[in-house]
Amino acid sequence: MVVNLGAVTTLTWHAVGAYAIAAALYLAHIVGLRRGAENAGRVLLAVGVALHFADIGWRCYQGSNPISSTPEAMSLAAFLIAAVFLLTSLRYPLTAAGAFAVPAVVALILLARLAPVEAPVQGEVYLPAMGRLGQAHILLATLGVAVFAFAAVLAIVYLFQDRGLKRKQLERVMDRGTPLETLDRLAHRCVSIGFPVFTLAIVTGAIWVARLGILHGRGTLRPEYLIAVGTWIAFAVLIIARVGAGWRGRRAAWLTLGGFGGTALVVAAYFIRHAV
Amino acid sequence: MPGANIDLLLVGVSHRTAPVAVRERLAVEPDAVAAALAELTALSAVREAAMISTCNRVELYVAAEDADRAATGLAEVLARRAGVAVGDLAEHLYQHRDAAAVRHLFRVASSLDSLVVGEPQILGQTKQAYDAAVQHGTAGAVLRSCFEEGAFRVARRVRRETAIARNPVSVSSIAVDFARQVVGDFSRRRVLIVGAGKMSELAARTLRTHGATLTVINRTRARAEELAQRFGADVADWSDLRGALTAADIVIASTGAQRPVLTLDLIKDVRKARRGRPLCLLDIAVPRDVEPAAGELADIYLFDIDALQKVAGEHRAEREEEAAEAEAVVEEELGRFVKRWRSRQLGPMVSALQAHFHGIARAEVQRVSGGVDDKERKARLDLLDSCVKKLLHLPMTALRDADPDEVVSMVQAVQRLFALSPVAAVPEREEAPAQSASKKAAGS
């Protein structure tokens, strides 16, 4: 097993550094250590996003595009989460979400960059040779995971905020919180955007796997395929329940978290399979 | 005699020393301020005057030629105003002089001496008091320094650097903040006011200012209509309480009913009909209007008067804690202010002393420089000037940092030792202080 240190550029470290400081500032604000830290955190996050974008661009220039491997796709997902959070936080007070989202970005990018190098498994298709269908699947899945991850962060904050309000902890929710309705609306918007993207990812993935089975005479039904379908069903239920039965608030937050949990399991299964 | 003293004198009463019965007799209406200020500056010992008059305090700030005489005069003015003998008012009066008066002004402007510590109105009232003095020509260099360069700056710093005013302490503000954390912006939100009493009216006024759409519902429709008319609200019929609750985002319950009017069963029904939309219930009635168990339901956020008052109490306690930090800011700024003031007051004497030493140095250079060229003469002059500066540095620093009680005698000693003529204190910006201050006030 070889650690993927060769894939770590100076830009990567700078981006990780900026993200890490931003994460520390968001966390400092959320635990009440430093007032106004979120503004500095947002600036650092913007710096991190810019450096990360440059890093991805540099890798593309070097011939390693963001969907050429699982680590690259994870790095792209981290970038998308950071960028979506940054843009959303310009309009809505999302300090509490920052305390979850930005550390998650740091963890994801470190996992991607410090993970063992991918090695083709016996009889397995090496990702760069996956063809356009495979690339489309990875790209769509990455986008879907990033959007669902952001929805999950909003759902976590919703549940904390809900608990704070039920316990009448005004200072906590007032200083660092986001209105429940805003969190619910944003999370729903994310799921609404992520669901069609994830659907396409599942369709392209299914076709791709079917073709591989025909080409290589392998038709194993892996657990992650079932988890992916389960995840898709969870999000489908969430959307239908919201539109049809008006499911919102706490129930919607839990279902979003459940759906994202499934997505995370699929990604973890891929990651472990290709890395170990 | 230039010295360390700041010629500021304060005489006044506040919520700490006088009951409202005394304060209201001393209070000055805005249209009577000009006459009151004129009365103060008519006192022979008073050069400048400003007056802070609020429901919690009446304070006279004056720059005095003779502090004792001025204090007596101010007490007489206040007693006359209250229609009592000076002796009767004396127990309620307090006075501060010099740095202590400045400290009090800083504390007042920073809301540290307020009934509700951290309340924001006092800074505006202090500014108004100073502006009035500027407008009526009774503010000069002393008041300008103490208010503009001191109190307003300190108050801004206290607000910026401490959390003294961060959290609200009034029940209505806390209720609004709770509701905002549930529904966000009020501008497109429907608020249902259940009951048409005094508390409902207060709630309607608060929420109206936040842009909410109001609906009033009351058992007696006529009273609901009366309240609705005053605030441009809609009226719902009591028989449609369930429908009105379903349509609302925030409910303020304040009826005089002896039993809960918003029962658990009713809220359960409403919750079902709302299809997951959160509902914020603010129950400010005593006895309570909402059955407490309703607050346990998902997506229902109930805050009763006890919860709101508990938070208010916590916020008040936090403000008291923050007050210690704010006091430190006041002390730090007071130290700077006094130093700045002293340095300004000692300026003419320092200049005279420096001129005296440099004059001697130059005369000596001239005496021993016959036959030397200009370059050499300049070098000698620079050398001696440098020596004079270094020799004077330590005594000048000691003079600026000296204890206020010692400064006058030290200055007198310097003047006698070096045969300097006494120099009057000259403020840095002597010209048209009131004019420049009023311009600044207009600008702000």
Interface residues (C-beta under 8 A of the other chain):
Chain A: R35 Q161 L165 K166 K168 L170 E171 V173 M174 D175 G177 P179 L180 E181 T182 D184 R242 A245 G246 W247 R248 G249 R250 R251 A252
Chain B: A163 R166 N167 I174 D177 F178 R180 Q181 V182 V183 G184 D185 R274 R275 G276 R277 P278 G295 A298 D299 Y301 F303 A307 K310 V311 E314 H315 E318
